[in-house]
Amino acid sequence: MVSLERGAHFAEIISAVAVVISIVYLGYQVGENTDAVKVQTSHALLDLQIQYAAWNQDLDHADLMLRGLSEPASLSAAEWRVFVADKTTAFNLWEQAHYGFRHGDLDEDQWESWNRSFSSSLCSPGNLLFWDKGQHGWGESFQALVNKHRSAC
């Protein structure tokens, strides 16, 4: 049952990521930095963050994530896959906020808040290992941003 719930939460998160990508792309195509697009992007990011946070209400999942952040070598191969899926979602959210801001679809104050929130947890051993193994999967400007924060770890 817990596995089914995790799968449902993961599907919801993936759907929300698709919505954020669609909104950012729409804003880019239209070329208008209207307040309406900024509000939509902000709401979509917030909705995704809420769904992501809900995933961690499962205490077993939360425990796995805490262990993965502090002692990634302690995770089994299966646990590492779950950890990577979770971190991929988190980094995708950060990247979408980054590109939303770069394209004018996210207010500067909101971007700074998102960026501080995500970068503040970057220096944990698990996040650093995750990033070092998989950073090639993100866009170059996002890689540069994360690596800039990483250099302060």
C-alpha positions as CSV (number, residue, x, y, z in Angstrom):
1,M,0.0,0.0,0.0
2,V,2.8,2.4,0.9
3,S,4.5,1.6,-2.5
4,L,1.2,2.4,-4.3
5,E,0.9,5.6,-2.5
6,R,4.5,6.5,-3.3
7,G,3.8,5.7,-7.0
8,A,0.7,7.9,-6.9
9,H,2.7,10.8,-5.3
10,F,5.5,10.4,-7.8
11,A,3.0,10.4,-10.7
12,E,1.4,13.6,-9.3
13,I,4.8,15.2,-9.1
14,I,5.7,14.3,-12.6
15,S,2.4,15.7,-13.8
16,A,3.0,18.9,-11.9
17,V,6.5,19.2,-13.5
18,A,4.9,18.9,-16.9
19,V,2.5,21.7,-16.0
20,V,5.4,23.9,-14.9
21,I,7.4,23.2,-18.1
22,S,4.3,23.9,-20.2
23,I,3.7,27.3,-18.4
24,V,7.4,28.3,-18.7
25,Y,7.4,27.3,-22.4
26,L,4.2,29.2,-23.0
27,G,5.6,32.3,-21.4
28,Y,8.7,32.0,-23.6
29,Q,6.7,31.5,-26.8
30,V,4.4,34.4,-26.2
31,G,7.3,36.6,-25.2
32,E,5.2,38.6,-22.8
33,N,6.3,39.0,-19.2
34,T,2.9,39.7,-17.9
35,D,1.9,39.6,-14.3
36,A,-0.6,36.9,-15.2
37,V,2.1,34.5,-16.4
38,K,4.2,35.3,-13.4
39,V,1.3,34.5,-11.1
40,Q,0.6,31.2,-13.0
41,T,4.2,30.2,-12.8
42,S,4.4,31.0,-9.1
43,H,1.2,29.0,-8.4
44,A,2.4,26.1,-10.5
45,L,5.8,26.0,-8.6
46,L,4.0,26.3,-5.3
47,D,1.6,23.5,-6.2
48,L,4.5,21.3,-7.2
49,Q,6.3,22.1,-3.9
50,I,3.2,21.2,-1.9
51,Q,2.9,17.9,-3.7
52,Y,6.6,17.2,-3.2
53,A,6.3,18.0,0.5
54,A,3.3,15.6,0.7
55,W,5.5,12.8,-0.5
56,N,7.7,13.2,2.6
57,Q,4.7,12.8,4.9
58,D,5.3,9.0,4.6
59,L,7.6,8.4,7.6
60,D,9.5,5.6,5.9
61,H,10.2,7.8,2.9
62,A,11.2,10.7,5.1
63,D,13.6,8.4,7.1
64,L,15.1,7.1,3.8
65,M,15.6,10.7,2.6
66,L,17.2,11.8,5.8
67,R,19.6,8.8,5.8
68,G,20.4,9.5,2.1
69,L,21.2,13.1,2.8
70,S,23.5,12.5,5.7
71,E,24.9,9.0,4.9
72,P,24.3,8.1,1.3
73,A,26.6,5.1,1.4
74,S,24.2,3.5,4.0
75,L,21.5,3.2,1.4
76,S,20.8,-0.1,-0.5
77,A,20.7,0.0,-4.3
78,A,16.9,0.2,-4.2
79,E,16.9,2.9,-1.6
80,W,19.5,4.9,-3.6
81,R,17.1,4.7,-6.6
82,V,14.3,6.1,-4.5
83,F,16.6,8.8,-3.2
84,V,17.7,9.7,-6.8
85,A,14.0,9.9,-7.9
86,D,13.2,12.3,-5.1
87,K,16.3,14.4,-5.6
88,T,15.6,14.5,-9.4
89,T,12.2,15.9,-8.7
90,A,13.6,18.5,-6.3
91,F,16.3,19.6,-8.7
92,N,13.8,19.7,-11.5
93,L,11.7,22.1,-9.4
94,W,14.8,24.3,-8.7
95,E,15.7,24.2,-12.4
96,Q,12.2,25.2,-13.5
97,A,12.2,28.1,-11.1
98,H,15.6,29.1,-12.5
99,Y,14.4,29.1,-16.1
100,G,11.2,30.7,-15.1
101,F,13.1,33.6,-13.6
102,R,15.5,33.8,-16.6
103,H,12.6,34.1,-19.0
104,G,10.8,36.7,-16.9
105,D,8.1,34.4,-15.8
106,L,9.0,34.5,-12.1
107,D,9.3,37.6,-9.9
108,E,12.9,38.3,-8.7
109,D,11.9,38.1,-5.0
110,Q,10.3,34.8,-5.5
111,W,13.2,33.5,-7.4
112,E,15.6,34.6,-4.7
113,S,13.5,32.8,-2.1
114,W,13.4,29.5,-4.2
115,N,17.1,29.7,-4.9
116,R,18.0,30.3,-1.2
117,S,15.7,27.4,-0.2
118,F,17.2,24.9,-2.5
119,S,20.8,26.0,-2.3
120,S,20.7,25.9,1.5
121,S,20.4,22.1,1.5
122,L,22.9,21.5,-1.4
123,C,25.9,20.8,0.8
124,S,24.7,17.6,2.4
125,P,26.7,14.6,1.5
126,G,23.8,12.9,-0.3
127,N,22.9,16.0,-2.4
128,L,26.5,16.5,-3.3
129,L,26.9,12.9,-4.4
130,F,23.6,13.0,-6.3
131,W,24.7,16.2,-8.1
132,D,28.2,14.9,-8.9
133,K,26.9,11.8,-10.4
134,G,24.0,13.3,-12.4
135,Q,24.5,17.0,-13.1
136,H,25.0,16.3,-16.8
137,G,21.2,15.8,-17.0
138,W,20.4,19.4,-16.5
139,G,20.8,22.5,-18.7
140,E,24.1,24.3,-18.8
141,S,23.0,27.5,-17.1
142,F,21.4,25.5,-14.3
143,Q,24.6,23.5,-13.9
144,A,26.6,26.7,-13.6
145,L,24.2,28.0,-11.0
146,V,24.3,24.8,-8.9
147,N,28.1,24.5,-9.3
148,K,28.5,28.1,-8.1
149,H,26.5,27.2,-4.9
150,R,28.4,23.9,-4.7
151,S,31.8,25.8,-4.6
152,A,30.7,27.3,-1.3
153,C,30.2,23.9,0.3
